[in-house]
Amino acid sequence: MYVETGSCYVPSRLTHLVRETNISMPRLLTSKVTGPIAEFGLIAGLLYGIDELFCRFGSRFRIFCYEIMIQPIAAQPIAPPSLTKNIRVREVPREDPVLEQFPPSQDALDQRYSQGAVCLGAFNAESLIGYQWLCFGPYEEDEVRCTFVPEPSTTAVFDFDFYVYPEQRFGIGFVALWDGTSDYLRERGIEYSCSRVSYFNTASRKSHKHFKWKRAGLAVFLRGRSWQLMVSTLAPYLHVSFSKSSRPRIRVSTVGFSALRD
C-alpha cells in the first residue's frame, strides 16, 4: 500500500492543453472518459474519467470513490521472524523529529494527532522504512468531509495512510510494518482493522486481497468549492454538506465479518 496522491497538470487555458497534446478536443474528452472503463467497470470508469477531466481542466469539482474494507488481525505474523528481526515497529509521538521525513504537511499531521490518532513507524536500525496511522475510535477523514466509525470500538480500529518509502517497497518493509502493526493491535485486544481504499487505486486494492480483506461497503463523494454530496451503500446512504462542520458518520461494523463478500 502507499499514499494515494494525485497530481494533475492544470493548463491556464484549454487551448494550451489541446495544442500541447496535439489532439482534438473531442478525442481528448472521449479518451479520458472511456479509457478507464475497461479497468474499473462502467460506472467507476466513468467516475474516474470525469474526475480526471475535472482535475486536468482546473475545475474545483472532484470525485472520490472509496471501498470501505475490513481485515481480521492475524494470530500469527505473515513473514518468518528471521526475515524481520532487524526491523522494529514503534509508536511515533507528536514531538518525534522523524516526522520531518513524512510526506504529509505539518497541518495534516497536527490534525491527525489532534483527533487522537496513533502513528506507528517501521525502522531498520535508525532508518525509517514506512509508517501506519491508527484511530482507536472515529476517524475524521481529511480528503473529504466524512467520519468513519469502526465498531465495536473495543475490538476494531480504523487504519489509514499505510506508507512504505519507494526504495523499500520491493523488500520486506511492507510485510514487516503490517506484522508489527498486527502485534501492536493484538496486544490491545483488537480483532479487526477497518480502512477506506480508493477504488481507482488498483495496486492498493490488489494488495489488500492478499491480507484477507473484505469489502463492507462503497462510498462516492462529489466535492465542490464549498459543498459536498455523498452517496454510500452504508448508512446514512445520502448526505449533502454545505459547511466544514457538516460531516456524515459512516459506521463500519465488523459484526458478521465472515458473511461479507471478498
C-alpha positions in Angstrom: 0.0 0.0 0.0 1.1 3.5 -0.4 -0.1 7.1 -0.1 -2.8 7.9 -2.6 -1.7 11.1 -4.2 -3.0 12.8 -7.3 -1.2 15.5 -9.2 -2.7 16.9 -12.3 -1.4 19.3 -15.0 -3.7 22.3 -14.9 -3.4 24.5 -18.1 -4.0 28.2 -18.0 -6.4 27.8 -20.9 -7.9 24.7 -22.5 -6.5 25.7 -25.9 -3.0 25.3 -24.4 -3.8 21.7 -23.5 -5.1 20.8 -26.9 -2.1 22.5 -28.6 0.5 20.7 -26.3 -1.1 17.3 -26.6 -1.6 17.7 -30.4 -5.0 16.0 -30.4 -8.5 17.3 -30.9 -10.7 18.3 -28.1 -13.4 15.7 -28.8 -10.8 12.9 -28.9 -9.2 14.2 -25.7 -12.6 14.2 -23.9 -13.5 10.7 -25.3 -10.3 9.1 -24.3 -10.3 10.5 -20.7 -13.8 9.2 -20.1 -13.9 5.9 -21.9 -10.3 4.7 -21.3 -10.7 3.6 -17.7 -13.9 1.7 -18.2 -12.1 -1.5 -19.2 -10.1 -1.3 -15.9 -12.7 -0.2 -13.4 -16.0 -1.2 -15.0 -18.7 1.1 -16.5 -19.8 3.2 -13.5 -16.4 3.5 -11.7 -14.7 4.0 -15.0 -17.0 6.9 -15.9 -16.4 8.5 -12.5 -12.7 8.2 -12.8 -12.7 9.7 -16.3 -14.9 12.6 -15.3 -12.7 13.3 -12.2 -9.6 13.3 -14.5 -11.3 15.9 -16.7 -12.2 18.0 -13.7 -8.6 17.9 -12.5 -7.0 18.4 -15.9 -9.1 21.4 -16.6 -8.6 23.1 -13.3 -12.1 22.6 -12.0 -13.0 22.9 -8.3 -15.1 19.7 -8.6 -13.6 16.4 -7.6 -14.9 12.8 -7.4 -13.7 10.4 -4.7 -14.8 6.7 -4.8 -13.9 4.6 -1.8 -14.1 0.9 -1.0 -14.6 0.5 2.8 -12.7 -2.6 3.9 -12.4 -4.8 7.0 -9.4 -7.0 7.7 -9.1 -9.6 10.6 -5.9 -9.3 12.6 -3.9 -12.4 12.0 -3.0 -14.6 15.0 0.5 -15.2 13.6 2.9 -13.0 11.6 3.0 -13.2 7.9 6.7 -13.2 7.5 9.1 -15.6 9.3 10.7 -13.7 12.3 14.1 -14.4 10.9 13.3 -12.0 8.0 12.1 -9.2 10.1 14.3 -9.4 13.1 16.2 -6.3 12.2 13.1 -4.2 11.8 11.4 -2.5 14.8 7.9 -1.1 14.8 7.2 1.6 17.4 4.9 4.5 18.1 6.0 7.8 16.7 5.0 10.6 19.1 4.0 14.1 18.1 7.4 15.6 19.1 9.5 12.9 17.3 11.9 14.6 14.8 11.4 11.7 12.4 8.1 13.3 11.4 10.1 15.7 9.3 10.6 12.8 6.8 6.8 12.2 6.4 5.2 13.3 3.1 2.0 14.9 4.7 2.1 18.6 5.6 2.6 19.7 9.2 -1.0 20.9 9.3 -2.2 17.4 8.2 0.0 15.8 10.9 -1.3 18.2 13.6 -4.9 17.4 12.6 -4.2 13.6 12.9 -2.6 13.9 16.4 -5.4 16.3 17.5 -8.0 13.7 16.8 -6.1 11.1 18.9 -4.6 9.1 16.0 -1.6 6.9 16.7 1.3 6.6 14.3 3.5 3.5 14.1 6.8 3.7 12.3 8.9 0.8 11.0 12.7 1.3 11.4 15.7 -0.7 10.2 18.3 0.5 12.8 17.5 4.2 12.8 16.3 4.4 9.2 12.6 4.9 8.6 11.1 2.4 6.3 7.5 3.4 6.5 4.6 4.2 8.8 0.9 3.5 9.5 -1.8 5.6 11.2 -4.5 4.2 13.5 -7.6 5.6 15.1 -9.0 3.8 18.2 -12.4 5.4 17.6 -13.9 7.7 15.0 -11.6 8.8 12.2 -12.1 12.2 10.7 -11.2 11.8 7.0 -9.1 14.7 5.7 -9.6 14.1 2.0 -13.4 14.5 2.1 -15.8 15.5 4.8 -16.6 12.2 6.4 -16.2 10.5 9.8 -15.6 6.7 9.7 -16.6 4.9 12.9 -15.2 1.4 13.5 -17.5 -0.8 15.6 -17.4 -2.3 18.1 -14.8 0.2 19.5 -13.4 -2.3 21.9 -12.2 -4.7 19.1 -12.0 -2.6 16.0 -9.8 0.3 14.8 -9.6 2.4 11.7 -6.3 2.5 9.8 -5.2 5.0 7.2 -2.2 6.2 5.3 -0.2 3.0 5.2 3.0 4.2 3.6 6.2 2.4 2.7 9.0 4.5 1.1 9.5 3.7 -2.6 13.0 2.3 -2.2 11.7 -0.2 0.4 8.7 -1.5 -1.5 10.4 -4.4 -3.1 11.9 -5.7 0.2 10.5 -7.0 3.4 9.4 -3.5 4.6 5.8 -3.7 3.7 5.2 -7.1 5.4 7.3 -6.1 8.4 5.3 -2.9 9.0 2.0 -4.8 8.8 3.3 -7.6 11.1 4.4 -5.0 13.6 1.1 -3.2 13.4 -0.7 -6.5 13.9 1.4 -7.3 17.0 0.6 -3.9 18.4 -3.1 -4.3 17.8 -3.3 -7.9 19.2 -1.7 -6.7 22.4 -4.6 -4.3 22.8 -7.3 -6.8 22.1 -8.1 -5.6 18.6 -9.5 -8.2 16.3 -10.3 -6.1 13.1 -8.9 -3.2 11.3 -11.1 -1.0 9.0 -9.9 1.1 6.2 -11.0 3.0 3.1 -9.3 2.4 -0.2 -9.6 4.5 -3.3 -11.5 2.4 -5.9 -9.2 4.0 -8.5 -6.0 2.7 -6.8 -5.7 -0.7 -8.4 -2.4 -1.6 -6.8 -3.6 -0.9 -3.3 -6.8 -2.9 -3.9 -4.9 -5.9 -5.1 -2.5 -5.8 -2.2 -5.5 -5.8 0.2 -6.8 -9.0 -1.2 -3.6 -10.8 -0.1 -4.4 -10.0 3.5 -7.9 -11.4 3.6 -9.7 -8.0 3.5 -13.4 -8.0 2.7 -15.5 -5.1 1.4 -18.1 -3.7 3.8 -19.4 -1.0 1.5 -18.8 1.7 -1.1 -19.0 5.5 -0.8 -18.8 8.1 -3.6 -18.2 11.8 -2.9 -18.7 14.7 -5.3 -16.9 17.7 -3.8 -17.4 21.3 -5.0 -15.9 24.5 -3.7 -17.9 24.7 -0.5 -20.3 21.8 -0.8 -20.2 18.0 -0.9 -22.6 15.2 -2.0 -22.1 11.7 -0.6 -23.8 8.5 -1.8 -22.9 5.3 0.1 -24.1 1.7 0.5 -23.7 2.2 4.2 -25.9 4.5 6.4 -26.6 7.4 6.1 -26.6 6.4 2.4 -27.1 10.0 1.2 -25.7 13.2 2.6 -25.3 16.8 1.4 -22.9 19.2 3.1 -22.6 23.0 2.8 -20.1 23.6 5.6 -16.9 22.0 7.0 -18.7 21.1 10.2 -21.4 19.1 8.4 -19.9 15.6 8.0 -21.7 12.2 7.5 -20.8 9.5 10.0 -20.3 6.1 8.4 -20.4 3.3 10.9 -18.2 0.3 9.8 -19.4 -2.7 11.7 -17.2 -5.8 12.0 -20.1 -7.9 13.3 -20.8 -10.6 10.8 -17.4 -10.2 9.0 -17.5 -13.8 7.8 -20.7 -13.1 5.8 -19.1 -10.3 3.8 -18.1 -10.8 0.2 -14.4 -10.8 -0.7 
